[in-house]
Amino acid sequence: MTEDKTASKNLKSGYVKEETPYTRKELEAIFKCKETDFANIIRQLRYKKILKINQSNKATDDMSDMADEVIDVTDAIADINGYRYTFTYVGIIIIGGFVLKCYPKYIEEADEKNLLNKFKQVLRVLEKHNSNSTDIRMLSDDVSEKGFNLLEVILYLLHDYYEHGIYFNHKSIIESNGTGAILWDRTVNQVQPLIVNNRPYYTELLTRKRVDEQENYFRRLHECILTECSKTFADHDLFELFDDLSPIELTDTVLDDFGDTDYILYRIERELGEQFNTRKQQLLKAMHTYIDSKKGVYENVALSVHGTTSFNLVWEQVCAKVMHNNLHDELGELSKGCLGTLHADYEKHKKDKLISIIAKPQWVAYSSVNQKEEPKVAETLKPDIVSIFLYEGTKCFAVLDAKYYKAIFSPELKGQPGIGDITKQYLYNLAYKDFIEKHDFDRVCNCFLMPVDGNEFVKRGYANLEILQFFNFGKPNEKKHYKDEIDIILMPAEEMFNLYLSGKEWDGNFRTRVLGLIVDIFSEYGEKR
C-alpha cells in the first residue's frame, strides 16, 4: 500500500462517528483494502488506543464504557459477525493512504456538506484547546513510531508560516551615505574629512544596513519543506478542512538539492546552536523532525493523527469558558454584584476565592507522645462551574458540570453519567450549603451540561439519589426553590463552540435562553419547600 505519486487521485477518505460500533463489513466498505492490510490497520489503530474491539453481536448506540477486549485480530477478521469496531477519537486519522474524519458522537446524521461544516468547526475548537500544549515531538533525537506525528508537524509548519512568514537571517552591510545608523568610528578612521575653521566635515558617512539573506540555505530549505508540506496536504484533500490554510508553492527545488538527509540534519543542528530566537529554534526543530521522519507517512499503514481521544476534556473547557464561572472570583468582588453584602461569617474571607472556601479533608495522626499531627491537604472537591446570577429579580446559585455523554432514555437507559458523577454533584452542593443559606439565595440548581446537535436548549430529564436527599437546603416552611434533582440540560454544541472560538462568555440572548430554561425546570417541579 505504499503511496506513489498518483495516489492522491485515488485517495480514499470517509467519515466515522465516535463511539459508534461498526462491523467489519462496514469498515471494509470504508477502507476498500486487502484483508492483510485491513488487519495491519486495525493493529495500528488499537496500538494508538484509537479503536476498541468488542466481541458482541449487539450493536449499541453508546460505547463509552466498553472495554477493549484482548482479541487476536486474525481471529477477529475470521469471524466477521462476532465483533464490533468502535473509534474512541475525534479528529483526523491518516493511515496507509486513507483519511478518516472522526466526528463527535453527539452529531446526528446529516448531508455531507453540513457534516463537513460541523467537522471543520470541531477542528478549530481542537486547535484552540491545544494551542497552549506541545503535543508534537519537535526535535527527533529518538523519533519512534510512537513519538512522531507527521500531520501535527505539517500543521505546525503551515500555521507558523502564515503567522510569521519565511525563515530569515539578517546580515549587515556597510553603505556610503545610507539611511541606516552612522558608524562614526569607522567613518572617522576611514574617511578623509574637510577641515573648515579647524572643524572636520565629513562628506561621506559610513552607515550600517541590515538585509535579509535571500539565498540563505535555511530560507531556501524552509521554502522547499513548505512547498512539499502543502503538496502532501493537497494530496490528502485536507485544505478543505482548514479555512485558514491555503496551498503554498514557493520553489521548484527538491530536498535532494540540499544534500542527503544526514547532511541536512547536520546543518540544521549547527544552526540551532547559533540561534537564540525562540520562534526560530522551534521552527528549526520542526524542520529537523520533518526531514528525519517525513517518509513514515508513506510507509505501509503508517499512522498520523490530528485530534484527541479525550474530547470530554475539550467539552469541559468550552463550558467553563462560555458559561460565567465565578469559582475563581474573590468573595469581596462577588459582594459588589448580585451576591450582595457578605455575611459576617465570610467577611474575613473576602479576599478568598469562591473555590477556596470548600472544606479540605483532615488527616490526623497520633505521635508516640500522644500528640496530634495534622498535615495540610491541598486536594478537595473541585466543581467544574459555579455561577451566581440574578434572573428576573431572583438570586440564583448554579452548580454546573460539563458532561460529554449522549444519554439515551428509551427503549432502555444507556450512555448516562455514572454513580460517581451523581454523588459528586450532590457533594458540590453540600460543600456550599452554609454559604448558600447565609446569603439567602432564592434558587439553587444543579445541572449536567451535555452537548447536542441542533440550535435549541433542551431539558432532557434529571437524576437523583434518594439516600442523599437529606442534604436538602433551606429552612422548614421557607418558600425557596431548592431542588434535590440533578437536571440534564442539552446545550447546542455549535453555538457553544462559536462563543468559545470568539472568546465570549454567555450574554444577551444566549444567557436569557439558558437561565430561562432553568426557570422552566423550577416551574415544572414546583417549590420544594
C-alpha positions in Angstrom: 0.0 0.0 0.0 2.9 2.3 -0.4 1.7 5.6 -1.9 3.0 6.6 -5.3 3.0 10.0 -7.0 -0.5 9.4 -8.4 -2.0 8.2 -5.1 -3.8 11.4 -4.4 -6.1 10.9 -7.4 -7.4 7.7 -5.9 -7.2 8.7 -2.3 -9.9 7.2 -0.1 -11.5 9.2 2.7 -14.6 9.0 4.7 -16.4 9.8 7.9 -16.7 7.7 11.0 -18.6 8.5 14.2 -17.0 8.5 17.6 -18.2 5.6 19.9 -20.4 4.1 17.2 -19.9 0.4 16.7 -19.0 -0.7 13.1 -19.0 -4.2 11.8 -16.0 -5.5 9.8 -18.0 -5.3 6.6 -18.8 -1.6 7.3 -15.1 -0.8 7.8 -14.1 -2.8 4.7 -16.5 -0.6 2.8 -14.6 2.5 4.1 -11.1 1.2 3.7 -11.5 -0.9 0.5 -8.3 -2.8 1.1 -6.9 -6.3 1.2 -7.6 -8.5 4.2 -3.9 -8.4 5.3 -3.8 -4.6 5.0 -7.1 -4.4 7.0 -5.5 -6.4 9.8 -2.5 -4.1 9.9 -4.6 -1.0 10.0 -6.7 -2.4 12.9 -3.5 -3.2 14.8 -2.1 0.3 14.3 -5.4 1.9 15.5 -5.6 -0.3 18.6 -2.0 0.4 19.4 -2.7 4.1 19.5 -5.8 3.5 21.5 -8.0 5.0 18.8 -10.0 1.9 18.2 -11.7 -0.6 20.6 -12.9 -4.1 19.7 -15.8 -5.7 21.4 -16.8 -9.3 20.9 -20.5 -8.8 20.7 -23.3 -9.3 18.2 -25.3 -6.5 19.7 -24.5 -3.0 18.4 -25.1 -0.2 21.0 -25.5 3.5 20.5 -23.0 4.4 23.1 -19.8 2.5 23.8 -18.1 5.0 26.2 -17.7 2.3 28.9 -16.8 -0.5 26.5 -13.7 -2.4 27.5 -11.2 -3.2 24.7 -11.1 -6.9 24.9 -7.8 -8.8 24.3 -8.6 -10.1 20.9 -6.3 -11.6 18.3 -7.0 -9.6 15.2 -6.5 -12.6 13.0 -9.3 -14.3 14.9 -11.5 -11.2 14.7 -11.3 -11.0 11.0 -12.1 -14.7 10.6 -15.4 -14.2 12.4 -17.0 -11.3 10.6 -20.2 -11.1 12.6 -18.7 -11.6 16.0 -17.0 -8.2 16.6 -17.8 -4.5 16.7 -15.1 -1.9 16.0 -15.5 1.5 17.8 -13.5 4.6 17.3 -12.7 6.5 20.5 -11.3 9.5 18.7 -12.3 12.9 17.4 -10.2 14.4 14.6 -8.3 13.3 11.5 -6.6 10.0 11.0 -4.3 9.3 8.1 -3.4 5.6 7.8 -2.0 3.8 4.9 -3.1 6.5 2.4 -6.7 6.6 3.9 -8.1 9.7 5.5 -10.6 9.1 8.3 -12.6 12.1 9.6 -13.9 11.1 13.1 -16.7 13.3 14.2 -18.1 13.6 17.7 -20.8 11.2 18.9 -23.4 13.9 19.6 -23.6 15.0 15.9 -26.6 13.5 14.2 -26.5 12.1 10.6 -26.5 14.9 8.1 -25.7 15.6 4.5 -22.0 15.7 3.7 -21.9 19.5 3.3 -23.4 20.1 6.7 -21.3 17.4 8.3 -18.2 19.0 6.7 -19.0 22.4 8.2 -19.6 20.9 11.6 -16.4 18.9 11.5 -14.4 22.0 10.4 -15.7 23.8 13.5 -14.7 20.9 15.7 -11.2 21.1 14.3 -11.0 24.8 15.1 -12.1 24.1 18.6 -9.5 21.4 18.9 -6.8 23.8 17.7 -7.7 26.4 20.2 -8.0 23.8 23.0 -4.5 22.6 22.2 -2.9 26.0 21.5 -1.1 26.0 24.8 0.2 22.5 24.7 3.1 21.0 22.7 1.9 17.5 21.7 4.3 17.0 18.9 7.9 16.0 19.2 9.8 18.8 17.6 13.4 17.5 17.8 13.8 14.0 16.5 16.6 12.8 18.8 14.7 9.5 19.0 11.9 9.6 16.6 9.9 6.4 17.0 6.7 5.2 15.6 5.0 6.1 18.9 6.6 9.5 19.3 6.3 11.1 15.8 3.2 12.5 14.2 3.8 13.9 10.8 0.4 15.5 10.4 0.9 17.6 13.6 4.4 18.7 12.4 3.0 19.8 9.0 0.2 21.7 10.6 2.7 23.5 12.8 4.9 24.4 9.9 1.9 25.7 7.8 0.4 27.7 10.7 3.9 29.1 11.6 4.4 30.3 8.0 1.0 32.1 7.9 1.8 33.8 11.2 5.5 34.6 10.9 6.4 34.2 7.2 9.6 32.5 5.8 12.7 31.8 7.8 15.3 34.6 7.5 18.7 35.6 8.7 19.9 39.1 8.6 23.4 40.2 7.6 25.0 43.6 8.0 26.4 45.6 5.1 28.3 48.9 5.1 26.9 51.7 2.9 28.2 55.1 2.0 25.7 57.8 3.0 22.9 55.2 3.5 19.8 55.5 5.7 21.0 53.2 8.4 22.8 54.0 11.7 26.0 56.1 11.2 29.2 54.2 12.1 31.2 57.1 13.5 34.3 55.1 14.5 34.6 53.6 11.0 33.8 57.0 9.4 36.4 58.8 11.4 39.1 56.2 10.8 38.5 55.6 7.1 37.1 58.8 5.6 39.2 61.9 5.0 37.3 65.0 6.3 37.3 68.6 5.1 38.7 70.9 7.6 36.9 74.3 7.8 37.8 76.7 10.6 39.6 73.9 12.4 36.4 71.8 12.3 36.1 68.5 10.4 33.3 68.0 7.9 32.6 64.5 6.5 31.2 64.5 3.0 30.9 60.7 3.2 29.3 58.9 6.1 29.6 55.1 6.5 26.3 53.5 7.6 25.1 50.0 8.6 22.2 48.3 6.8 20.6 45.0 7.8 19.4 43.0 4.8 17.7 39.7 4.6 19.8 36.9 3.1 17.7 35.9 0.2 20.0 33.0 -0.7 20.3 31.7 2.9 20.5 27.9 3.0 17.8 27.6 5.7 15.5 30.1 4.0 15.6 28.0 0.8 15.2 24.8 2.8 12.2 26.2 4.6 10.6 27.2 1.2 11.2 23.7 -0.1 9.7 22.0 3.0 6.7 24.3 3.0 6.0 23.5 -0.7 6.3 19.8 0.0 4.0 20.0 3.1 1.5 21.9 1.0 1.5 19.2 -1.6 1.1 16.5 1.0 -1.9 18.4 2.4 -3.4 18.8 -1.1 -2.8 15.2 -1.9 -4.9 14.2 1.1 -7.6 16.8 0.4 -7.0 18.4 3.8 -7.2 22.0 2.8 -10.9 21.8 2.7 -10.9 21.2 6.4 -8.9 24.2 7.4 -10.2 27.6 6.2 -7.2 29.5 7.5 -4.8 27.5 5.3 -4.3 27.5 1.5 -1.8 25.9 -0.9 1.8 27.2 -0.8 4.1 27.0 -3.8 7.4 28.8 -3.1 10.0 26.9 -5.1 10.8 24.2 -7.6 13.7 22.8 -5.7 13.5 19.4 -4.0 15.1 18.2 -0.8 17.8 16.3 -2.7 19.2 19.6 -3.9 20.2 20.4 -0.3 22.3 17.2 0.2 21.5 13.9 1.7 19.4 13.5 4.9 22.3 13.3 7.3 23.9 16.5 5.8 20.7 18.5 6.1 20.2 17.4 9.7 23.8 18.3 10.5 23.3 21.8 9.0 20.0 22.3 11.0 21.7 21.2 14.2 24.6 23.7 13.7 22.1 26.5 13.0 20.2 25.6 16.2 23.4 26.1 18.2 23.7 29.6 16.8 20.1 30.8 17.1 18.6 32.2 20.3 15.3 33.4 19.0 12.6 31.1 20.4 10.5 31.1 17.2 13.5 30.3 15.1 14.5 27.5 17.4 11.0 25.9 17.3 10.9 26.2 13.6 14.3 24.6 13.1 13.3 21.8 15.4 10.1 21.2 13.4 12.2 21.2 10.2 14.6 18.7 11.7 11.8 16.4 12.7 10.2 16.6 9.3 13.4 15.8 7.4 14.2 12.9 9.7 10.8 11.3 9.6 8.6 12.6 6.8 8.8 9.3 4.9 6.9 7.5 7.6 3.5 8.6 6.3 4.1 6.9 3.0 5.2 3.6 4.5 2.8 0.6 4.8 -0.1 1.6 7.1 1.9 4.3 8.8 -0.4 6.4 11.1 -0.7 10.1 11.5 -3.4 11.9 13.5 -4.7 15.3 14.5 -7.3 15.3 17.3 -7.9 13.7 20.7 -9.1 10.6 22.4 -10.4 12.8 25.2 -12.9 15.1 23.7 -14.6 15.2 27.1 -11.8 17.5 28.3 -12.5 19.8 25.3 -16.2 20.0 26.1 -15.3 20.8 29.8 -13.1 23.6 28.7 -15.7 25.0 26.3 -18.4 25.1 29.0 -16.0 26.6 31.6 -15.1 29.4 29.2 -18.6 30.1 27.8 -20.6 29.8 31.0 -19.9 32.6 33.5 -17.8 30.8 36.1 -17.4 32.5 39.5 -15.2 29.8 41.1 -12.1 31.9 40.9 -13.7 35.3 41.8 -12.9 36.8 45.2 -15.9 36.9 47.6 -15.4 40.6 48.1 -15.8 41.2 44.3 -18.9 38.9 44.3 -20.4 41.0 47.0 -20.3 44.0 44.7 -22.6 42.2 42.3 -25.7 40.2 42.7 -24.4 38.3 45.8 -25.0 41.4 47.9 -23.5 42.1 51.3 -21.2 39.4 52.6 -22.4 37.6 55.7 -20.4 38.4 58.8 -19.0 34.9 59.0 -17.5 35.4 55.5 -16.3 39.0 55.9 -12.8 37.8 57.0 -12.6 35.7 53.8 -13.4 38.5 51.4 -10.0 38.1 49.7 -10.5 34.4 49.3 -11.8 32.9 46.0 -15.1 31.1 45.9 -13.5 27.8 45.3 -11.2 28.1 48.3 -14.0 28.1 50.9 -14.7 24.4 50.1 -13.6 22.5 53.2 -10.5 20.3 52.8 -10.2 16.8 54.3 -8.3 16.5 57.5 -5.9 13.7 58.4 -4.9 13.3 62.0 -2.1 11.0 63.2 -1.0 10.3 66.8 2.6 10.6 67.6 4.5 8.5 70.1 3.8 11.0 72.8 0.0 11.1 72.0 0.2 14.5 70.4 -1.9 15.1 67.3 -0.2 15.7 64.0 -2.4 17.3 61.3 -0.7 17.5 57.9 -2.2 20.0 55.5 -4.1 18.6 52.5 -4.5 20.7 49.3 -6.8 18.5 47.4 -10.6 18.8 47.8 -13.8 18.9 45.8 -13.5 20.9 42.6 -16.7 21.7 40.7 -16.5 22.5 37.0 -18.6 25.7 37.1 -20.3 27.6 39.8 -22.3 30.6 38.6 -24.0 33.3 40.8 -26.6 35.5 39.0 -29.8 37.4 39.1 -32.7 36.4 37.0 -35.9 38.4 37.0 -35.2 39.6 40.5 -34.3 36.2 42.0 -30.8 35.4 43.3 -29.6 32.1 41.9 -26.7 29.8 42.7 -25.9 27.2 40.0 -23.6 24.2 40.2 -22.9 23.2 36.6 -21.0 20.1 35.4 -19.9 19.6 31.8 -20.6 16.0 30.8 -19.6 14.7 27.4 -22.3 12.0 27.3 -25.1 11.1 24.9 -27.7 9.8 27.4 -30.5 7.7 25.9 -33.6 7.1 28.0 -35.6 4.8 25.8 -36.2 2.0 24.9 -33.6 1.5 27.7 -31.3 3.8 29.7 -27.7 3.9 28.4 -24.9 6.4 27.9 -25.6 8.2 31.2 -23.1 9.6 33.8 -22.1 7.1 36.4 -22.9 6.9 40.1 -19.6 8.7 40.9 -20.7 11.7 38.8 -24.1 11.9 40.6 -22.7 11.7 44.1 -20.1 14.3 43.3 -22.8 16.7 42.2 -24.6 16.3 45.5 -21.4 16.9 47.4 -20.6 20.1 45.4 -23.9 21.5 46.6 -23.3 20.3 50.1 -19.8 22.0 50.0 -21.6 25.4 49.6 -24.6 24.7 51.8 -23.6 27.1 54.6 -22.6 29.8 52.1 -25.9 29.4 50.2 -28.1 29.6 53.3 -26.3 32.5 54.9 -26.5 34.6 51.7 -30.2 33.8 51.3 -30.2 32.5 47.7 -33.7 32.2 46.2 -32.9 29.3 43.9 -30.2 26.7 43.8 -29.8 24.5 40.7 -27.6 21.6 39.9 -27.2 20.6 36.3 -25.3 18.3 33.9 -24.5 20.1 30.7 -24.4 17.8 27.7 -23.7 18.6 24.0 -26.5 18.2 21.4 -26.7 18.7 17.7 -29.1 21.5 16.8 -30.0 25.0 17.8 -32.2 24.6 20.9 -31.5 24.2 24.6 -33.4 21.2 25.9 -34.2 19.9 29.3 -33.7 16.2 28.9 -34.6 15.0 32.3 -33.0 14.6 35.7 -31.2 12.2 38.0 -31.5 11.8 41.8 -30.2 9.6 44.5 -32.8 9.2 47.3 -30.3 8.3 50.0 -28.6 11.7 49.6 -31.8 13.8 49.7 -31.2 14.6 53.3 -28.8 17.3 52.0 -31.9 19.5 51.4 -31.2 23.2 51.6 -33.2 25.9 53.3 -35.2 26.0 56.5 -38.5 24.3 57.1 -41.6 26.1 55.7 -39.4 28.5 53.8 -40.6 29.1 50.2 -37.3 28.5 48.4 -36.8 26.9 45.0 -34.3 24.3 46.2 -34.2 21.0 44.3 -33.0 17.5 45.1 -32.6 16.5 41.5 -29.6 17.0 39.1 -31.1 18.3 35.9 -29.8 17.3 32.5 -29.6 20.2 30.0 -28.7 19.6 26.4 -26.6 22.5 25.1 -26.4 23.3 21.3 -22.7 22.4 20.6 -22.4 24.6 17.5 -23.5 27.7 19.4 -21.3 26.9 22.4 -18.3 26.4 20.0 -19.0 29.7 18.2 -18.9 31.6 21.6 -15.7 29.7 22.6 -13.9 30.4 19.4 -14.8 34.1 19.6 -13.6 34.3 23.2 -17.1 35.3 24.5 -18.9 34.4 27.7 -22.7 33.8 27.8 -24.5 37.1 27.4 -27.6 38.6 25.9 -30.0 36.2 24.2 -27.8 33.2 24.9 -27.8 33.9 28.7 -31.5 34.5 28.7 -32.2 31.2 27.0 -30.1 29.3 29.4 -31.5 30.9 32.5 -35.0 30.7 31.1 -34.6 27.0 30.8 -33.5 26.7 34.4 -36.6 28.7 35.4 -38.8 26.3 33.3 -37.3 23.4 35.2 -38.2 25.0 38.6 -41.7 25.8 37.3 -42.2 22.2 36.3 -41.1 20.7 39.5 -42.6 23.4 41.8 -41.4 24.7 45.1 -39.5 22.2 47.2 -40.5 23.8 50.5 
